[in-house]
Every structure is written in structure tokens, then in C-alpha cells.
Amino acid sequence: MSDKFEFIDVEYAAYQQSDEQYVPSIVKMCIWMAVSRSGFYEWRDKPESATARRRGVLALYVKKSFEDSDGTYGYRRVHADLVAWGVPAGPELVRSLMRELGLEPCQPRPWRFSLTEGDGQEHSIPDLVNRDFTASAPGEKMVGDITYIPTWEGWLYLATVIDCHTKEVIGWAAGDNYKTPLIEQAIEMAARNHPLAGKAVFHSDRGSNYTSHEFAKTLKKHNIRQSVGVSIQALPWPVCCSGEGFVVRASLASEAALFS
């Protein structure tokens, strides 16, 4: 019987915090579950009931799972941890406990602007492309960009390097963040696997990772000249996602999300 009372309690709390216009009353829930309303209130108002003690113990497990994930796990991942630990609890109960504890998984802001915030150093880098995203031969001019893909483990970031002549992705890297080492891995792959022209150009947006001193050193090591756009939206959609470039980027994104 206490399991039914607990289910009613959790469901009612979830309805209260949802955007649902219709919230069923405790009375109706008790009717649906074939329990008495007085029995439910008596169960709920008992001081430190067995259920309350169990919720307290579960809350400790939930908090441990959440903290071990550095605050990134949602209730489904936390519930998976509890199952792996042999702790019996339903996903809705886990979600209710996380709400009570104020545990909200951190997520990157969904705006593209969050990936291209400049850090003030981009003003000394010229725009060598001037919106001309064509090249007379492979390896002369490249563009780079980062996209992010939702996975069960959180956000996966994919950095790509596209040749402006062939429109092929000649370098890529995937990781759990979009910091400078990610784009360095992508440009390193391009320089390692494809012949680049002397003083080739690499063009990107004005994100702080692309304009960092570390990335500038990596480009200089491969005799690549750096170029950034005059606006935040430096790379037009047709260039980054047309033709073979689109197919390869989509394929890489799918594989990265599948195996993350």
C-alpha cells in the first residue's frame, strides 16, 4: 500500500511543477489507485515514516551520482547509476528527489554565439578571404568550424577543417569540450594527411579558441596563415555544409554521437 501512496505523492509533485494545465487532485489519484484519501494523508503526515527514511537514503545515492558526474547527469543517467549499484528506485522517484535537492544538470547554452565569443585578440588577425571561399587548387585555402551534437552522455563537440577547393573534410576531431586542443587536433590531422600549399590559409570565425595564442602557434608550425572573418558569422552555411563537406560532416556527427 505504501508503494501506491508514494507513487501518488511523486506524481502529484511532478504535475505541480510541470506545465500541464490540468493537474489531477489527490482525491482523483486515490480513486484511480484504489486507495483511501484518508489513508494517503495519514501515510504522508506520519513523522519520519519508513518511506521518508528510504527517501533520505536514496537522496544520498542520488547526490553522489550527480556529484560524481560533475553536475552533468540528468535523472535518467542518475537512475542508471542506482540500478548499477543495486539500489531499487524508479526514474520518476529519482527525478522527484533531484528536484527536492535542487540538482539541475548543467547544459551549454543552445545559442551558436556561445561558441564564437571573441577574447579581444582577434582584432590583430587579418581577413585574408574577404568572403571568397574558392581556391584554385587543393590545400591552398581551408575553413574551420565547430558544431555540437546531443548524446546520451551529454554534448559532443565536433571540429572540422574543410578544403575550399574540394569541399572535403580533411581534418576533424571530437571531444567533450570545444577548447583549443580540439581544433588543434583537427588542423594537425589536415596537415598530416593532406598536402598543403606553401603559406596556405586557414579561415575561421572569431571564437576565442580560434584566436588563441596556442592555436596561432600550431598554424605557424605548419606554415599556415591565419584568417578570421570581420563578423561573428564568418563562415557561410553553403561553404561549411555543401556538397561532399555536408555528407562527411553529417557522417562524422552520426558516428561520433553513436559511439560516444
C-alpha positions in Angstrom: 0.0 0.0 0.0 2.8 2.4 0.8 4.1 2.0 -2.7 0.9 3.3 -4.1 0.9 6.2 -1.7 4.5 7.0 -2.7 3.5 6.8 -6.4 0.7 9.3 -5.8 3.0 11.6 -3.9 5.6 11.6 -6.6 3.2 12.0 -9.4 1.3 14.9 -7.8 4.6 16.7 -7.1 5.7 16.2 -10.7 2.3 17.6 -12.0 2.6 20.6 -9.7 6.0 21.5 -11.2 5.1 20.8 -14.8 3.5 23.0 -17.5 0.3 20.8 -17.6 -2.9 22.9 -17.5 -4.8 20.0 -15.9 -3.5 18.8 -12.6 -5.4 15.8 -11.2 -6.3 16.1 -7.5 -5.1 13.9 -4.7 -8.7 12.6 -4.5 -8.8 11.5 -8.1 -5.4 9.9 -7.8 -6.5 7.9 -4.8 -9.6 6.8 -6.7 -7.5 5.7 -9.7 -5.1 3.8 -7.4 -8.0 2.3 -5.4 -6.7 3.6 -2.1 -8.4 5.8 0.5 -7.7 9.5 0.7 -7.5 9.4 4.5 -5.0 6.6 4.3 -2.9 8.6 2.0 -2.8 11.7 4.2 -2.2 9.6 7.2 0.8 7.9 5.5 2.1 11.3 4.3 1.8 13.0 7.6 3.5 10.3 9.7 6.6 11.7 11.3 9.8 10.1 9.8 7.9 7.2 8.2 9.8 4.2 6.7 9.2 5.8 3.3 10.7 9.1 4.4 13.7 7.3 5.7 14.1 5.5 2.4 13.8 8.7 0.5 16.5 10.1 2.7 18.9 7.2 1.9 18.0 7.4 -1.8 18.8 11.1 -1.7 22.3 10.4 -0.7 22.8 8.0 -3.6 21.3 10.5 -6.0 23.5 13.2 -4.8 26.6 11.0 -5.0 25.8 10.1 -8.6 25.2 13.7 -9.6 28.4 14.9 -7.9 30.5 12.1 -9.5 29.3 13.3 -12.9 30.5 16.9 -12.1 26.9 18.0 -12.2 26.1 16.8 -15.8 23.8 13.8 -15.2 20.1 14.2 -15.6 17.6 11.9 -13.8 17.9 9.1 -16.4 21.6 8.8 -16.0 21.4 9.0 -12.2 18.7 6.3 -12.3 21.1 4.1 -14.4 23.8 4.6 -11.7 21.3 3.5 -9.0 20.4 0.4 -11.0 24.1 -0.4 -11.4 24.6 0.0 -7.7 21.7 -2.3 -6.9 19.6 0.4 -5.4 15.9 0.0 -6.2 14.2 3.2 -7.3 12.0 4.3 -10.2 13.1 7.0 -12.6 10.2 9.3 -11.5 11.3 9.0 -7.9 14.8 9.9 -8.9 13.5 12.9 -10.8 11.4 14.0 -7.8 14.4 13.7 -5.4 16.6 15.7 -7.7 14.0 18.4 -7.8 13.9 18.4 -4.0 17.6 18.6 -3.8 17.8 21.3 -6.4 20.1 19.2 -8.6 19.9 20.5 -12.2 22.3 19.2 -14.8 24.4 21.8 -16.5 23.9 22.2 -20.2 25.7 24.5 -22.7 23.6 27.4 -23.9 21.9 26.5 -27.1 22.9 29.7 -29.0 25.6 29.4 -31.6 27.1 32.6 -30.3 28.3 30.8 -27.2 30.9 29.0 -29.5 32.2 32.2 -31.1 32.8 34.7 -28.4 35.9 36.6 -29.1 38.5 37.3 -26.4 39.9 40.6 -27.8 42.9 39.1 -29.6 41.1 38.6 -32.9 41.5 42.2 -34.0 45.1 41.7 -34.9 44.3 38.8 -37.2 43.5 39.9 -40.8 40.7 38.6 -43.0 42.6 37.1 -45.9 39.5 35.6 -47.5 37.1 38.5 -47.9 34.1 36.2 -48.4 35.8 34.4 -51.3 35.6 30.7 -50.3 37.0 29.3 -53.5 40.5 28.0 -54.3 42.3 27.2 -57.5 43.9 24.0 -56.0 43.6 21.7 -53.0 45.5 22.7 -49.9 45.5 26.4 -50.6 42.6 27.6 -48.6 40.8 26.0 -45.7 37.9 26.9 -43.4 37.2 25.5 -39.9 34.1 25.4 -37.7 32.7 23.6 -34.6 29.3 22.0 -34.2 27.8 20.2 -31.2 25.8 17.0 -31.1 23.5 15.8 -28.3 24.3 12.3 -27.0 23.3 10.2 -24.0 26.5 11.2 -22.3 25.9 14.9 -22.9 27.1 17.3 -25.6 29.8 16.1 -28.1 31.7 18.8 -29.9 33.0 18.2 -33.5 35.7 20.4 -35.0 36.2 20.1 -38.8 38.6 21.5 -41.4 37.2 21.8 -44.9 39.3 22.3 -48.1 37.8 25.2 -50.1 38.7 23.6 -53.4 37.4 20.1 -53.0 34.8 20.9 -50.2 36.1 17.8 -48.4 36.6 17.5 -44.7 40.4 16.9 -44.5 40.7 17.1 -40.7 38.4 16.6 -37.8 38.3 15.9 -34.0 35.6 15.2 -31.5 35.6 15.7 -27.7 33.5 16.8 -24.7 34.5 20.5 -25.0 35.3 23.0 -27.7 38.6 24.3 -26.2 41.7 25.0 -28.2 43.2 21.4 -28.1 40.1 20.2 -30.0 40.7 22.5 -33.0 44.4 21.9 -32.9 43.8 18.1 -33.3 41.6 18.9 -36.4 44.3 21.1 -38.1 47.0 18.6 -37.2 45.1 15.8 -39.0 44.6 18.0 -42.0 48.4 18.9 -42.1 49.4 15.2 -41.5 47.1 13.5 -44.1 46.8 16.1 -46.9 49.5 18.1 -48.7 49.1 21.8 -48.0 50.4 24.6 -50.3 53.1 26.9 -49.0 51.6 29.6 -46.9 48.1 28.0 -47.1 45.3 30.0 -45.5 43.1 28.8 -42.7 39.9 30.8 -42.1 37.5 30.7 -39.1 35.2 32.7 -37.1 36.4 34.9 -34.2 35.9 32.5 -31.4 38.4 32.8 -28.5 39.7 29.2 -29.2 40.5 30.0 -32.9 42.1 33.3 -31.9 44.2 32.0 -29.0 48.0 32.2 -29.0 48.2 28.4 -28.7 46.2 27.8 -32.0 48.3 30.5 -33.7 51.5 28.6 -32.8 50.0 25.4 -34.2 49.3 27.1 -37.5 52.7 28.7 -37.6 54.3 25.3 -37.1 52.7 24.1 -40.3 53.4 27.4 -42.2 49.7 28.2 -42.4 48.5 31.8 -42.5 45.6 32.6 -40.1 42.5 34.5 -41.2 39.3 35.4 -39.3 36.1 37.0 -40.6 35.1 40.5 -39.8 31.9 39.4 -38.2 30.8 36.7 -35.8 29.2 34.7 -38.6 32.4 34.4 -40.6 31.6 31.1 -42.3 28.5 30.9 -44.7 26.3 27.9 -44.4 26.8 26.8 -48.1 30.6 26.6 -47.6 30.5 24.6 -44.4 27.8 22.3 -45.3 27.5 22.0 -49.1 28.4 19.0 -51.3 30.8 16.4 -50.0 31.6 18.6 -47.0 28.0 18.3 -45.8 27.9 14.5 -46.3 31.2 13.9 -44.4 30.2 16.3 -41.6 26.9 14.6 -41.2 28.5 11.1 -41.3 31.1 12.1 -38.7 28.5 13.7 -36.5 26.4 10.5 -36.6 29.3 8.2 -35.9 30.6 10.4 -33.1 27.1 10.5 -31.5 26.7 6.7 -31.9 30.0 5.7 -30.3 30.2 8.4 -27.6 
